[in-house]
Amino acid sequence: MSSNQAPMNPVLERALAASAAGNAAEAIALFQQAALEQPASGVPHFLLGAEYATLGQVDPAEQSFSQAVLLAPEWAIPRYQLGLLQFSAGRASTALLTWQPLLALGEESPLPHWVRGFAALAGDAFDQARAHFEAGLERNTEHPPMSADIRLVLGRLDALAQNAVAPVPAAPPAETEQPDEEAAHVLLFNYQQQGPVH
């Protein structure tokens, strides 16, 4: 993790160790304690948000990421993750507003490229989205997990493209379509259902 925050305190170190060991309840309690001890720091809130997101607890994750952004508005990673969570929840307009400051980062950063990719994706401009996502992947050398998320999106784009050109059976049984929809990556599935940003 890269930020300009103060060195990590012992409570955060214990929280990260608990998280790595799969002790989510302990990690959450320690992240919350660290947030109380460092009220001006966005770091505990960001890490707490990441823990909640890993557990699939979207609302507390969004609240924690939002607090991190409020406390450290220039810190790009929490802002990106907050927008990603919002986009995943089907709120593209909110995500694009959250991400807007990231567009001012230099072209060497992957984040503006990915933001443009999601904006294109929300407008069903899939080829344009792919170009932006791939440009960001080429530039991301510091955060491999973020690249993994983008590769999932690209994989779903590939699946959508194959479905678009595949012959459609005369009467496709519902049970063969539903599992694929349920397994679809949430980022693309939401927007396949809801259409472009409104």
N, C-alpha and C positions, 0 to 999 in steps of 0.2 A: 504494500500500500504506500502510495506516495502522497504526502501532504506537507504543509508547512506548519503543522501543529507541533506542540511541545512533545518531548520524548514520552513514550508510553509508560504509564504508571503501573505499579504491581497488580492493581485490581484488574486492569485491562489484560495484562499478561495472563493472569489466572483465568479470566473469562475466555480468552482465545484458546487456552489449553483445554478448558472444559468443552468448548465448541468442537475442537479437533477430536476430542475423545467421544463425541456424540452425546454429551450431557447437556442437552439443550436447556432444561429448566435452570440448572446451575449457571450456565453461560448467560442466560437472560437476566437472572438476578444480579450477577456480577456486572454486566453491562449497565444495568439500571443504577447500580451503586456507583459505578464510575461516572455516570452522567450527573448524579447528584454531587459528586466530589469535584467535578470539573464542569461547572455550569456554563462556562464560556466556550467550551470545546465542542466541535461537531463530531469528533472521532467516536466517542461512545455511542452516540445516536446512530451514526452510520453503521457501526458494527452491529448494534442491536437490530437495526433495520435488515441487515443482511441475514442475521440469525432468524428473524421472523420470516423473511422471504424464503429461506431454505425450508422452513417448516410449512410453507404454504399459507401462512397467516397474513393475508394481503393488507388488511386494514391497519394493524399495528405496524407492519413493515412500512407502509406509506407514511404513517404519522412520524415514524422515527427518521426516515429519509428526509421528510419535509423539515423536521427540526434540525437535522444536520445541515441542510441547505440554508436555512435561516441563520444559523450560527456561523457558517463558513460559505458565503455565497460565491466566492471565487474558486472553491474546491470543485473541480469538474466531475469527479467520479460519483459522488453522491447525487449530484444533479442529473447525471446521465442515468443512474440506476433508478432514481425516482421517476423520471420520464418513462423508462422502460417498463416499470411496474404499472404506470398509468396507461401506457399503450397496451400492455398485456390485458388490462382490465376493460379494454374497449373504449377508452377515453382518449382518442387520438388528439383532439383539439387541445385538451389539457396538457397532454404530453408534449406537444409541439411548443406550447407556451413555456413549459418548464425548461425545455431544451434550447429555447431561443438564444440565450447568452452563449451557448456552446458554439454557435455558428461563427462567433468572433474569434475562436481559436485559430491558430495558423493552419495552413493546409497540411503541415507535417503531422498534425494530430489526427488520429482516426475518428474522433468523436464527431466533428462536423460532417464528415462523409456518411457516417452511420445515421446521423439525424436526418440528413437529406434522403438517405435510403428509406427510412421509415416514413418520411413525408410522402415520398413517391409511392411507397407501398399502400399508404392510406388512400391515395388517389387511384389505386389500381394500375399504376404505371410500373408494371413488374420488371420490364427490361431496364428501365432507368433505375429502379430500386436496386437491382442486381449490380449494376455498374458502380453505384455509390457504395454498396456494402463491400464489394471486392476491393475498391480503392481504399476503404478503411482498413480492411484486413492486411493489405500490403504495408500499411503504416503502423500497425499495432505491434510493438515489440515489448511493451511493459506489462500488459494485462492479458495473458493467454485465456483465462476463463471468459473474458468478454468476447474474444474471437470465437470461442466455442459456441456462445449464444448466437452469434451472427451466422455461423456455419449451420446451425439448426434452422435458422430462417431461410438460408439459401437452399437447404435440403428440401424444405417444404415448398419453396418456389419451384424447384425441379419437379416435385410430385404434382403440383398444380399444372405445370406445363405439360407433363406427360398425360394427365387426365384430360387436358383440353384437346389434345390431338388424337387420343385413343378413340377407337370406334365405340359408340354407345350401344350396349345390348338393348334388344327390343323391350324386355321387361326385367330390368335389374332387380333382384330380390333385395328387400330392405335390409335384411340381416347382413348382407355383404358390404353395404355402404356405411352403416352406422358405426362399426368399430373403427373404420378409418377416420371418420369425423371425430370420434371421441379421442383418438390417439393423435390428432393433428396438433402441431405446436400451437400453443395458445395465442401467440402473437399473430399468426396468420389466420388461424381459425376464426377469431373474433372478427377480423376484417373481411373475411370471405362471407360471413353471415351478414354483417352490418353495412357493408358497402363503404364508399369513400367518406371522408370527414364531412360532417355537417355542423 
